Amino acid sequence: MKIRILFIITEMLDLYTQLYRRFQRKPMFVDTHCHLDCPPLFSRLDVVLAAARDCGVTRMICPGVGSDDWEKIAVLAGTYEAVFPAFGLHPMLAGAYREGLAEKLAGYAGDAVAIGEIGLDYALPDVPRERQQIAFREQLRVAVDIGLPVLIHCRRAFSDIIRILKEENVRRVGGVMHAFSGSFEIAMECLKLGLSISISGTVTYGNAVKPIEIVRRLPMECIVLETDSPDMTPEPFRGRDNEPAYLVEVARKVAEIKGMDIDEVGLITSANAERLFGLEPKSRGIGETENGVNGEKTNQ
Ligand SMILES: [Zn+2]
């Protein structure tokens, strides 16, 4: 008899925990830049997506790096409701840019929420700047033609990037300066071009100066959040592979700098991402959809 009562109590506690988890108010976040197709994340994707869901990171944008990855990303986004695809050739692979790639990109872009990640990286000594600029410009043209926002990678190339973005009319489509590392003045130049500023794990680092100033001085309406996982792991997880669940640490730091509630940071940055990328607002977590565990689509 005692065992039976104990069993019933355990069952009730379990049910209570499940209901509590389901209905508790949890802030929602969008990770606007995570490389889920990269081996450290892809090899344990179910665990990564479940952890993201538990932390309220309900939508993730997975950008392309090399054109060989695009199919993998398309399949990933077709499989998981929480994952949205972007396609592009990263500047580190600009040497591989060939005629015909723009057509291939346009072919993939139909299902994408953005073109990226594209840009210029002058910290890469082995990729000629001229090649990088050609690849960047051609891909920008695809984005503007199709009407998709861009995910921009920029290292030590701000003056060229601003010039090319102006020349190619990026204002018509908008986009994001991903893992922004520039000054407040450069951020203002980007805002004038209709771009948003994406804040990554660097804002949590002990020696962060510029990212903190950016968050402090920019209006929340211009800010989106990202992990750039598996890179740029925020504190206190530095040393491990980054993953979308750790976006919460970025949001927590933004909330602290702004003197805001983390829920509010989630709400505003998610609304910014929805507006920019045309994401469907979802009120439920990725594990709570009718499409099965982790939001895996069953009708594909
Ligand atoms: Zn990236």
py3Dmol code that shows the C-alpha trace and the ligand (Angstrom):
import py3Dmol

protein = """\
ATOM      1  CA  MET A   1       0.000   0.000   0.000  1.00  0.00           C
ATOM      2  CA  LYS A   2       2.782   2.396   1.008  1.00  0.00           C
ATOM      3  CA  ILE A   3       4.623   1.671  -2.224  1.00  0.00           C
ATOM      4  CA  ARG A   4       1.464   2.374  -4.220  1.00  0.00           C
ATOM      5  CA  ILE A   5       0.961   5.765  -2.501  1.00  0.00           C
ATOM      6  CA  LEU A   6       4.612   6.613  -3.109  1.00  0.00           C
ATOM      7  CA  PHE A   7       4.189   5.662  -6.748  1.00  0.00           C
ATOM      8  CA  ILE A   8       1.117   7.919  -7.138  1.00  0.00           C
ATOM      9  CA  ILE A   9       2.943  10.849  -5.477  1.00  0.00           C
ATOM     10  CA  THR A  10       5.929  10.397  -7.804  1.00  0.00           C
ATOM     11  CA  GLU A  11       3.610  10.290 -10.824  1.00  0.00           C
ATOM     12  CA  MET A  12       1.837  13.471  -9.717  1.00  0.00           C
ATOM     13  CA  LEU A  13       5.129  15.284  -9.157  1.00  0.00           C
ATOM     14  CA  ASP A  14       6.276  14.235 -12.594  1.00  0.00           C
ATOM     15  CA  LEU A  15       3.068  15.498 -14.189  1.00  0.00           C
ATOM     16  CA  TYR A  16       3.357  18.784 -12.269  1.00  0.00           C
ATOM     17  CA  THR A  17       6.961  19.260 -13.489  1.00  0.00           C
ATOM     18  CA  GLN A  18       5.943  18.589 -17.085  1.00  0.00           C
ATOM     19  CA  LEU A  19       3.032  21.040 -16.913  1.00  0.00           C
ATOM     20  CA  TYR A  20       5.190  23.657 -15.177  1.00  0.00           C
ATOM     21  CA  ARG A  21       7.854  23.406 -17.881  1.00  0.00           C
ATOM     22  CA  ARG A  22       5.267  23.662 -20.634  1.00  0.00           C
ATOM     23  CA  PHE A  23       3.386  26.680 -19.322  1.00  0.00           C
ATOM     24  CA  GLN A  24       6.065  28.681 -17.546  1.00  0.00           C
ATOM     25  CA  ARG A  25       6.832  31.982 -19.237  1.00  0.00           C
ATOM     26  CA  LYS A  26      10.109  31.554 -21.013  1.00  0.00           C
ATOM     27  CA  PRO A  27      11.800  34.251 -23.113  1.00  0.00           C
ATOM     28  CA  MET A  28      12.119  33.378 -26.786  1.00  0.00           C
ATOM     29  CA  PHE A  29      15.257  34.033 -28.778  1.00  0.00           C
ATOM     30  CA  VAL A  30      16.368  33.873 -32.412  1.00  0.00           C
ATOM     31  CA  ASP A  31      19.960  32.822 -33.110  1.00  0.00           C
ATOM     32  CA  THR A  32      20.530  34.740 -36.358  1.00  0.00           C
ATOM     33  CA  HIS A  33      23.824  32.985 -37.179  1.00  0.00           C
ATOM     34  CA  CYS A  34      24.815  29.435 -36.252  1.00  0.00           C
ATOM     35  CA  HIS A  35      26.626  26.817 -38.331  1.00  0.00           C
ATOM     36  CA  LEU A  36      24.523  23.789 -37.440  1.00  0.00           C
ATOM     37  CA  ASP A  37      25.925  21.932 -40.455  1.00  0.00           C
ATOM     38  CA  CYS A  38      29.458  22.024 -38.950  1.00  0.00           C
ATOM     39  CA  PRO A  39      30.627  18.677 -37.535  1.00  0.00           C
ATOM     40  CA  PRO A  40      30.792  19.690 -33.830  1.00  0.00           C
ATOM     41  CA  LEU A  41      27.087  20.588 -33.944  1.00  0.00           C
ATOM     42  CA  PHE A  42      25.842  18.357 -36.762  1.00  0.00           C
ATOM     43  CA  SER A  43      27.227  15.193 -35.149  1.00  0.00           C
ATOM     44  CA  ARG A  44      24.933  15.676 -32.125  1.00  0.00           C
ATOM     45  CA  LEU A  45      22.199  17.795 -33.663  1.00  0.00           C
ATOM     46  CA  ASP A  46      19.264  16.334 -31.711  1.00  0.00           C
ATOM     47  CA  VAL A  47      20.974  17.138 -28.404  1.00  0.00           C
ATOM     48  CA  VAL A  48      21.966  20.626 -29.625  1.00  0.00           C
ATOM     49  CA  LEU A  49      18.411  21.449 -30.764  1.00  0.00           C
ATOM     50  CA  ALA A  50      16.848  20.051 -27.572  1.00  0.00           C
ATOM     51  CA  ALA A  51      19.210  22.190 -25.451  1.00  0.00           C
ATOM     52  CA  ALA A  52      18.348  25.255 -27.562  1.00  0.00           C
ATOM     53  CA  ARG A  53      14.630  24.589 -27.108  1.00  0.00           C
ATOM     54  CA  ASP A  54      15.025  24.225 -23.343  1.00  0.00           C
ATOM     55  CA  CYS A  55      16.745  27.646 -23.262  1.00  0.00           C
ATOM     56  CA  GLY A  56      14.042  29.332 -25.362  1.00  0.00           C
ATOM     57  CA  VAL A  57      16.141  29.575 -28.534  1.00  0.00           C
ATOM     58  CA  THR A  58      13.285  28.550 -30.799  1.00  0.00           C
ATOM     59  CA  ARG A  59      14.538  29.710 -34.186  1.00  0.00           C
ATOM     60  CA  MET A  60      17.973  29.525 -35.772  1.00  0.00           C
ATOM     61  CA  ILE A  61      19.393  30.780 -39.065  1.00  0.00           C
ATOM     62  CA  CYS A  62      22.050  28.518 -40.550  1.00  0.00           C
ATOM     63  CA  PRO A  63      24.242  30.351 -43.108  1.00  0.00           C
ATOM     64  CA  GLY A  64      26.344  28.794 -45.847  1.00  0.00           C
ATOM     65  CA  VAL A  65      30.142  28.944 -45.945  1.00  0.00           C
ATOM     66  CA  GLY A  66      31.090  26.914 -49.040  1.00  0.00           C
ATOM     67  CA  SER A  67      28.780  26.136 -51.956  1.00  0.00           C
ATOM     68  CA  ASP A  68      29.257  22.412 -51.263  1.00  0.00           C
ATOM     69  CA  ASP A  69      27.422  22.925 -47.929  1.00  0.00           C
ATOM     70  CA  TRP A  70      24.300  24.419 -49.437  1.00  0.00           C
ATOM     71  CA  GLU A  71      22.507  21.135 -50.077  1.00  0.00           C
ATOM     72  CA  LYS A  72      23.213  19.946 -46.534  1.00  0.00           C
ATOM     73  CA  ILE A  73      21.781  23.205 -45.138  1.00  0.00           C
ATOM     74  CA  ALA A  74      18.720  22.973 -47.393  1.00  0.00           C
ATOM     75  CA  VAL A  75      18.026  19.427 -46.118  1.00  0.00           C
ATOM     76  CA  LEU A  76      18.600  20.500 -42.520  1.00  0.00           C
ATOM     77  CA  ALA A  77      16.145  23.384 -42.819  1.00  0.00           C
ATOM     78  CA  GLY A  78      13.659  21.099 -44.572  1.00  0.00           C
ATOM     79  CA  THR A  79      13.890  18.631 -41.694  1.00  0.00           C
ATOM     80  CA  TYR A  80      13.734  20.909 -38.661  1.00  0.00           C
ATOM     81  CA  GLU A  81      11.031  23.513 -38.240  1.00  0.00           C
ATOM     82  CA  ALA A  82      13.275  25.673 -36.051  1.00  0.00           C
ATOM     83  CA  VAL A  83      16.033  25.964 -38.650  1.00  0.00           C
ATOM     84  CA  PHE A  84      15.973  28.584 -41.417  1.00  0.00           C
ATOM     85  CA  PRO A  85      18.503  28.485 -44.275  1.00  0.00           C
ATOM     86  CA  ALA A  86      20.795  31.138 -45.758  1.00  0.00           C
ATOM     87  CA  PHE A  87      23.159  30.499 -48.656  1.00  0.00           C
ATOM     88  CA  GLY A  88      26.389  32.187 -49.568  1.00  0.00           C
ATOM     89  CA  LEU A  89      30.113  31.854 -50.143  1.00  0.00           C
ATOM     90  CA  HIS A  90      32.269  32.999 -47.215  1.00  0.00           C
ATOM     91  CA  PRO A  91      35.173  35.358 -48.113  1.00  0.00           C
ATOM     92  CA  MET A  92      37.678  32.730 -46.968  1.00  0.00           C
ATOM     93  CA  LEU A  93      36.524  30.633 -49.944  1.00  0.00           C
ATOM     94  CA  ALA A  94      36.308  33.538 -52.395  1.00  0.00           C
ATOM     95  CA  GLY A  95      39.152  31.931 -54.366  1.00  0.00           C
ATOM     96  CA  ALA A  96      36.618  29.232 -55.315  1.00  0.00           C
ATOM     97  CA  TYR A  97      34.197  31.770 -56.798  1.00  0.00           C
ATOM     98  CA  ARG A  98      33.516  30.866 -60.420  1.00  0.00           C
ATOM     99  CA  GLU A  99      31.189  32.118 -63.074  1.00  0.00           C
ATOM    100  CA  GLY A 100      27.960  30.225 -62.697  1.00  0.00           C
ATOM    101  CA  LEU A 101      28.019  30.288 -58.928  1.00  0.00           C
ATOM    102  CA  ALA A 102      25.660  33.277 -58.859  1.00  0.00           C
ATOM    103  CA  GLU A 103      23.115  31.215 -60.840  1.00  0.00           C
ATOM    104  CA  LYS A 104      23.517  28.301 -58.448  1.00  0.00           C
ATOM    105  CA  LEU A 105      23.032  30.703 -55.525  1.00  0.00           C
ATOM    106  CA  ALA A 106      19.902  32.172 -57.110  1.00  0.00           C
ATOM    107  CA  GLY A 107      18.588  28.630 -57.494  1.00  0.00           C
ATOM    108  CA  TYR A 108      18.945  27.933 -53.774  1.00  0.00           C
ATOM    109  CA  ALA A 109      17.772  31.391 -52.696  1.00  0.00           C
ATOM    110  CA  GLY A 110      14.094  30.629 -53.326  1.00  0.00           C
ATOM    111  CA  ASP A 111      13.831  28.828 -49.994  1.00  0.00           C
ATOM    112  CA  ALA A 112      16.258  31.053 -48.067  1.00  0.00           C
ATOM    113  CA  VAL A 113      15.638  33.795 -45.513  1.00  0.00           C
ATOM    114  CA  ALA A 114      18.944  35.523 -46.415  1.00  0.00           C
ATOM    115  CA  ILE A 115      22.039  35.461 -48.598  1.00  0.00           C
ATOM    116  CA  GLY A 116      25.149  34.810 -46.484  1.00  0.00           C
ATOM    117  CA  GLU A 117      27.509  34.619 -45.131  1.00  0.00           C
ATOM    118  CA  ILE A 118      29.257  36.895 -47.587  1.00  0.00           C
ATOM    119  CA  GLY A 119      31.699  39.757 -47.138  1.00  0.00           C
ATOM    120  CA  LEU A 120      35.334  40.736 -46.917  1.00  0.00           C
ATOM    121  CA  ASP A 121      38.028  39.446 -44.572  1.00  0.00           C
ATOM    122  CA  TYR A 122      41.345  41.238 -44.987  1.00  0.00           C
ATOM    123  CA  ALA A 123      42.805  39.300 -42.071  1.00  0.00           C
ATOM    124  CA  LEU A 124      43.088  36.367 -44.510  1.00  0.00           C
ATOM    125  CA  PRO A 125      46.456  36.815 -46.237  1.00  0.00           C
ATOM    126  CA  ASP A 126      45.962  33.951 -48.721  1.00  0.00           C
ATOM    127  CA  VAL A 127      42.749  35.164 -50.331  1.00  0.00           C
ATOM    128  CA  PRO A 128      43.420  38.137 -52.650  1.00  0.00           C
ATOM    129  CA  ARG A 129      41.268  41.149 -51.813  1.00  0.00           C
ATOM    130  CA  GLU A 130      40.261  41.552 -55.430  1.00  0.00           C
ATOM    131  CA  ARG A 131      38.855  37.995 -55.529  1.00  0.00           C
ATOM    132  CA  GLN A 132      36.979  38.630 -52.306  1.00  0.00           C
ATOM    133  CA  GLN A 133      35.464  41.826 -53.681  1.00  0.00           C
ATOM    134  CA  ILE A 134      34.280  40.104 -56.887  1.00  0.00           C
ATOM    135  CA  ALA A 135      32.627  37.254 -54.956  1.00  0.00           C
ATOM    136  CA  PHE A 136      31.047  39.688 -52.476  1.00  0.00           C
ATOM    137  CA  ARG A 137      29.700  42.039 -55.140  1.00  0.00           C
ATOM    138  CA  GLU A 138      28.259  39.225 -57.313  1.00  0.00           C
ATOM    139  CA  GLN A 139      26.464  37.663 -54.363  1.00  0.00           C
ATOM    140  CA  LEU A 140      25.137  41.037 -53.209  1.00  0.00           C
ATOM    141  CA  ARG A 141      23.643  41.479 -56.666  1.00  0.00           C
ATOM    142  CA  VAL A 142      21.828  38.140 -56.347  1.00  0.00           C
ATOM    143  CA  ALA A 143      20.420  39.256 -52.964  1.00  0.00           C
ATOM    144  CA  VAL A 144      19.249  42.632 -54.286  1.00  0.00           C
ATOM    145  CA  ASP A 145      17.774  41.061 -57.459  1.00  0.00           C
ATOM    146  CA  ILE A 146      15.830  38.469 -55.492  1.00  0.00           C
ATOM    147  CA  GLY A 147      15.006  40.778 -52.583  1.00  0.00           C
ATOM    148  CA  LEU A 148      16.684  38.891 -49.733  1.00  0.00           C
ATOM    149  CA  PRO A 149      18.584  40.448 -46.796  1.00  0.00           C
ATOM    150  CA  VAL A 150      22.297  39.702 -46.434  1.00  0.00           C
ATOM    151  CA  LEU A 151      24.454  38.278 -43.626  1.00  0.00           C
ATOM    152  CA  ILE A 152      27.737  40.155 -43.791  1.00  0.00           C
ATOM    153  CA  HIS A 153      31.117  39.008 -42.515  1.00  0.00           C
ATOM    154  CA  CYS A 154      33.657  41.831 -42.172  1.00  0.00           C
ATOM    155  CA  ARG A 155      37.164  41.837 -40.710  1.00  0.00           C
ATOM    156  CA  ARG A 156      39.569  44.733 -41.173  1.00  0.00           C
ATOM    157  CA  ALA A 157      37.701  45.783 -44.323  1.00  0.00           C
ATOM    158  CA  PHE A 158      35.095  48.263 -43.153  1.00  0.00           C
ATOM    159  CA  SER A 159      35.823  51.105 -45.588  1.00  0.00           C
ATOM    160  CA  ASP A 160      35.684  48.795 -48.648  1.00  0.00           C
ATOM    161  CA  ILE A 161      32.598  47.028 -47.348  1.00  0.00           C
ATOM    162  CA  ILE A 162      30.689  50.251 -46.727  1.00  0.00           C
ATOM    163  CA  ARG A 163      31.647  51.522 -50.189  1.00  0.00           C
ATOM    164  CA  ILE A 164      30.559  48.317 -51.975  1.00  0.00           C
ATOM    165  CA  LEU A 165      27.336  48.054 -49.954  1.00  0.00           C
ATOM    166  CA  LYS A 166      26.456  51.610 -50.994  1.00  0.00           C
ATOM    167  CA  GLU A 167      27.332  50.983 -54.646  1.00  0.00           C
ATOM    168  CA  GLU A 168      25.251  47.799 -54.740  1.00  0.00           C
ATOM    169  CA  ASN A 169      22.187  49.378 -53.077  1.00  0.00           C
ATOM    170  CA  VAL A 170      22.068  47.101 -50.047  1.00  0.00           C
ATOM    171  CA  ARG A 171      19.528  49.520 -48.570  1.00  0.00           C
ATOM    172  CA  ARG A 172      16.906  47.915 -50.821  1.00  0.00           C
ATOM    173  CA  VAL A 173      17.173  44.581 -48.986  1.00  0.00           C
ATOM    174  CA  GLY A 174      18.818  45.315 -45.609  1.00  0.00           C
ATOM    175  CA  GLY A 175      20.744  42.756 -43.641  1.00  0.00           C
ATOM    176  CA  VAL A 176      22.981  42.140 -40.661  1.00  0.00           C
ATOM    177  CA  MET A 177      26.589  42.942 -39.838  1.00  0.00           C
ATOM    178  CA  HIS A 178      27.310  39.568 -38.290  1.00  0.00           C
ATOM    179  CA  ALA A 179      29.360  39.331 -35.055  1.00  0.00           C
ATOM    180  CA  PHE A 180      30.029  43.037 -35.378  1.00  0.00           C
ATOM    181  CA  SER A 181      33.541  44.015 -34.290  1.00  0.00           C
ATOM    182  CA  GLY A 182      33.753  47.651 -35.409  1.00  0.00           C
ATOM    183  CA  SER A 183      33.445  50.978 -33.638  1.00  0.00           C
ATOM    184  CA  PHE A 184      30.284  52.885 -32.765  1.00  0.00           C
ATOM    185  CA  GLU A 185      30.951  55.262 -35.671  1.00  0.00           C
ATOM    186  CA  ILE A 186      31.111  52.369 -38.171  1.00  0.00           C
ATOM    187  CA  ALA A 187      27.952  50.895 -36.648  1.00  0.00           C
ATOM    188  CA  MET A 188      26.205  54.210 -37.356  1.00  0.00           C
ATOM    189  CA  GLU A 189      27.400  54.060 -40.995  1.00  0.00           C
ATOM    190  CA  CYS A 190      25.880  50.571 -41.236  1.00  0.00           C
ATOM    191  CA  LEU A 191      22.577  51.712 -39.756  1.00  0.00           C
ATOM    192  CA  LYS A 192      22.398  54.459 -42.395  1.00  0.00           C
ATOM    193  CA  LEU A 193      22.600  51.682 -45.015  1.00  0.00           C
ATOM    194  CA  GLY A 194      19.575  50.005 -43.434  1.00  0.00           C
ATOM    195  CA  LEU A 195      21.590  47.243 -41.761  1.00  0.00           C
ATOM    196  CA  SER A 196      21.195  45.802 -38.265  1.00  0.00           C
ATOM    197  CA  ILE A 197      24.033  44.999 -35.882  1.00  0.00           C
ATOM    198  CA  SER A 198      24.422  41.459 -34.610  1.00  0.00           C
ATOM    199  CA  ILE A 199      25.840  40.945 -31.124  1.00  0.00           C
ATOM    200  CA  SER A 200      27.741  37.733 -30.396  1.00  0.00           C
ATOM    201  CA  GLY A 201      29.572  36.085 -27.487  1.00  0.00           C
ATOM    202  CA  THR A 202      32.418  38.633 -27.582  1.00  0.00           C
ATOM    203  CA  VAL A 203      30.196  41.016 -25.590  1.00  0.00           C
ATOM    204  CA  THR A 204      30.530  38.661 -22.597  1.00  0.00           C
ATOM    205  CA  TYR A 205      34.352  38.634 -22.583  1.00  0.00           C
ATOM    206  CA  GLY A 206      36.219  40.250 -19.727  1.00  0.00           C
ATOM    207  CA  ASN A 207      38.197  42.507 -22.093  1.00  0.00           C
ATOM    208  CA  ALA A 208      35.198  43.546 -24.246  1.00  0.00           C
ATOM    209  CA  VAL A 209      35.140  47.314 -24.819  1.00  0.00           C
ATOM    210  CA  LYS A 210      33.742  48.036 -28.291  1.00  0.00           C
ATOM    211  CA  PRO A 211      30.875  45.486 -28.209  1.00  0.00           C
ATOM    212  CA  ILE A 212      29.731  46.846 -24.844  1.00  0.00           C
ATOM    213  CA  GLU A 213      29.822  50.424 -26.117  1.00  0.00           C
ATOM    214  CA  ILE A 214      27.848  49.376 -29.215  1.00  0.00           C
ATOM    215  CA  VAL A 215      25.115  47.763 -27.118  1.00  0.00           C
ATOM    216  CA  ARG A 216      25.031  50.694 -24.688  1.00  0.00           C
ATOM    217  CA  ARG A 217      24.674  53.360 -27.390  1.00  0.00           C
ATOM    218  CA  LEU A 218      22.580  51.699 -30.106  1.00  0.00           C
ATOM    219  CA  PRO A 219      18.788  51.572 -29.914  1.00  0.00           C
ATOM    220  CA  MET A 220      17.469  48.046 -29.270  1.00  0.00           C
ATOM    221  CA  GLU A 221      15.530  48.181 -32.541  1.00  0.00           C
ATOM    222  CA  CYS A 222      18.835  47.846 -34.483  1.00  0.00           C
ATOM    223  CA  ILE A 223      20.167  44.849 -32.564  1.00  0.00           C
ATOM    224  CA  VAL A 224      19.879  41.119 -33.247  1.00  0.00           C
ATOM    225  CA  LEU A 225      21.641  38.273 -31.430  1.00  0.00           C
ATOM    226  CA  GLU A 226      23.760  35.366 -32.639  1.00  0.00           C
ATOM    227  CA  THR A 227      26.143  32.678 -31.428  1.00  0.00           C
ATOM    228  CA  ASP A 228      28.188  32.052 -34.609  1.00  0.00           C
ATOM    229  CA  SER A 229      28.434  28.564 -33.126  1.00  0.00           C
ATOM    230  CA  PRO A 230      30.508  26.428 -32.993  1.00  0.00           C
ATOM    231  CA  ASP A 231      32.855  29.473 -32.711  1.00  0.00           C
ATOM    232  CA  MET A 232      32.865  32.506 -30.389  1.00  0.00           C
ATOM    233  CA  THR A 233      31.689  30.690 -27.246  1.00  0.00           C
ATOM    234  CA  PRO A 234      30.421  33.195 -24.654  1.00  0.00           C
ATOM    235  CA  GLU A 235      31.392  33.291 -21.000  1.00  0.00           C
ATOM    236  CA  PRO A 236      31.092  31.217 -18.847  1.00  0.00           C
ATOM    237  CA  PHE A 237      31.425  28.420 -21.431  1.00  0.00           C
ATOM    238  CA  ARG A 238      34.628  29.561 -23.180  1.00  0.00           C
ATOM    239  CA  GLY A 239      36.877  26.641 -24.059  1.00  0.00           C
ATOM    240  CA  ARG A 240      33.937  24.488 -25.199  1.00  0.00           C
ATOM    241  CA  ASP A 241      32.310  24.375 -28.640  1.00  0.00           C
ATOM    242  CA  ASN A 242      29.659  27.060 -28.881  1.00  0.00           C
ATOM    243  CA  GLU A 243      26.015  26.120 -29.536  1.00  0.00           C
ATOM    244  CA  PRO A 244      22.689  27.968 -29.940  1.00  0.00           C
ATOM    245  CA  ALA A 245      21.631  27.313 -26.313  1.00  0.00           C
ATOM    246  CA  TYR A 246      24.440  29.624 -25.175  1.00  0.00           C
ATOM    247  CA  LEU A 247      22.714  32.553 -26.908  1.00  0.00           C
ATOM    248  CA  VAL A 248      21.051  33.158 -23.556  1.00  0.00           C
ATOM    249  CA  GLU A 249      24.427  34.304 -22.157  1.00  0.00           C
ATOM    250  CA  VAL A 250      24.668  36.938 -24.913  1.00  0.00           C
ATOM    251  CA  ALA A 251      21.097  38.067 -24.178  1.00  0.00           C
ATOM    252  CA  ARG A 252      21.823  38.174 -20.434  1.00  0.00           C
ATOM    253  CA  LYS A 253      24.804  40.473 -21.021  1.00  0.00           C
ATOM    254  CA  VAL A 254      22.804  42.736 -23.359  1.00  0.00           C
ATOM    255  CA  ALA A 255      20.079  42.931 -20.691  1.00  0.00           C
ATOM    256  CA  GLU A 256      22.667  43.859 -18.057  1.00  0.00           C
ATOM    257  CA  ILE A 257      24.218  46.619 -20.242  1.00  0.00           C
ATOM    258  CA  LYS A 258      20.824  48.043 -21.173  1.00  0.00           C
ATOM    259  CA  GLY A 259      19.382  47.693 -17.668  1.00  0.00           C
ATOM    260  CA  MET A 260      16.530  45.659 -19.114  1.00  0.00           C
ATOM    261  CA  ASP A 261      14.817  42.407 -18.331  1.00  0.00           C
ATOM    262  CA  ILE A 262      16.174  39.428 -20.341  1.00  0.00           C
ATOM    263  CA  ASP A 263      12.592  38.622 -21.447  1.00  0.00           C
ATOM    264  CA  GLU A 264      12.352  42.062 -22.979  1.00  0.00           C
ATOM    265  CA  VAL A 265      15.688  41.582 -24.790  1.00  0.00           C
ATOM    266  CA  GLY A 266      14.336  38.293 -26.185  1.00  0.00           C
ATOM    267  CA  LEU A 267      11.100  39.923 -27.263  1.00  0.00           C
ATOM    268  CA  ILE A 268      12.650  42.934 -29.024  1.00  0.00           C
ATOM    269  CA  THR A 269      15.549  41.111 -30.727  1.00  0.00           C
ATOM    270  CA  SER A 270      13.195  38.329 -31.884  1.00  0.00           C
ATOM    271  CA  ALA A 271      10.796  40.912 -33.329  1.00  0.00           C
ATOM    272  CA  ASN A 272      13.751  42.565 -35.110  1.00  0.00           C
ATOM    273  CA  ALA A 273      14.807  39.226 -36.622  1.00  0.00           C
ATOM    274  CA  GLU A 274      11.228  38.393 -37.623  1.00  0.00           C
ATOM    275  CA  ARG A 275      10.869  41.717 -39.393  1.00  0.00           C
ATOM    276  CA  LEU A 276      14.238  41.489 -41.125  1.00  0.00           C
ATOM    277  CA  PHE A 277      14.116  37.867 -42.276  1.00  0.00           C
ATOM    278  CA  GLY A 278      10.348  37.474 -42.571  1.00  0.00           C
ATOM    279  CA  LEU A 279      10.387  34.644 -40.004  1.00  0.00           C
ATOM    280  CA  GLU A 280       7.044  33.260 -38.987  1.00  0.00           C
ATOM    281  CA  PRO A 281       6.429  34.143 -35.341  1.00  0.00           C
ATOM    282  CA  LYS A 282       6.085  30.940 -33.347  1.00  0.00           C
ATOM    283  CA  SER A 283       4.584  30.943 -29.900  1.00  0.00           C
ATOM    284  CA  ARG A 284       5.636  27.389 -29.142  1.00  0.00           C
ATOM    285  CA  GLY A 285       9.030  25.849 -28.556  1.00  0.00           C
ATOM    286  CA  ILE A 286      10.539  23.596 -31.176  1.00  0.00           C
ATOM    287  CA  GLY A 287       9.830  20.493 -29.106  1.00  0.00           C
ATOM    288  CA  GLU A 288       6.229  21.483 -28.531  1.00  0.00           C
ATOM    289  CA  THR A 289       4.931  21.530 -32.084  1.00  0.00           C
ATOM    290  CA  GLU A 290       2.572  18.987 -33.567  1.00  0.00           C
ATOM    291  CA  ASN A 291       5.417  17.918 -35.811  1.00  0.00           C
ATOM    292  CA  GLY A 292       7.083  15.628 -33.298  1.00  0.00           C
ATOM    293  CA  VAL A 293      10.194  15.707 -31.168  1.00  0.00           C
ATOM    294  CA  ASN A 294      12.471  18.697 -31.833  1.00  0.00           C
ATOM    295  CA  GLY A 295      10.024  20.029 -34.379  1.00  0.00           C
ATOM    296  CA  GLU A 296      11.126  17.465 -36.921  1.00  0.00           C
ATOM    297  CA  LYS A 297       8.827  17.831 -39.894  1.00  0.00           C
ATOM    298  CA  THR A 298       6.854  14.684 -40.596  1.00  0.00           C
ATOM    299  CA  ASN A 299       5.358  15.721 -43.898  1.00  0.00           C
ATOM    300  CA  GLN A 300       8.571  15.998 -45.901  1.00  0.00           C
TER     301      GLN A 300
END
"""
ligand_1 = """\
1
ZN
Zn 29.736 32.466 -39.439
"""
view = py3Dmol.view(width=600, height=400)
view.addModel(protein, "pdb")
view.setStyle({"model": 0}, {"cartoon": {"style": "trace"}})
view.addModel(ligand_1, "xyz")
view.setStyle({"model": 1}, {"stick": {}})
view.zoomTo()
view.show()
